Amino acid sequence: MISRFQQISNQVRYSVLMMWRHYARINLQRMQAH
């Protein structure tokens, strides 16, 4: 049970990190465009 919860939390953390990197890349391109 605990390991399953840990697995889910790890997946959530990973997906959030990927989303954050994606948005950071878009913001960098936007700043460079200006």
N, C-alpha and C positions, 0 to 999 in steps of 0.2 A: 504494500500500500504506500509506504513512504517512498520507496524507489519509484513507483509509478508517478507519484506527485512530483518527485524531483525531476523525472523525465519530462513531464508536462511543463514545469517551470523553466527547464532548460530550453525547450522548444520555443516557449513564449519569449524568453530573453533573447534567443538567437534571431527570431523573426523581428523583434523590435530593433535589434542592432542593425539588421539588414535594411529595414525601413529607414532608420536614422541615417545610415550611410547613403542610401539612395537620395533622400531629401538633401543631405549635405552636398552631394555632388551636383544636384540641380541648382542649389543656391550658389555654389561656386561658379557654375557656368553663367548664371544670371548676373553675378557681380562682375565677371570678366566681360560680359557683353556690354555693360554700361560704360 
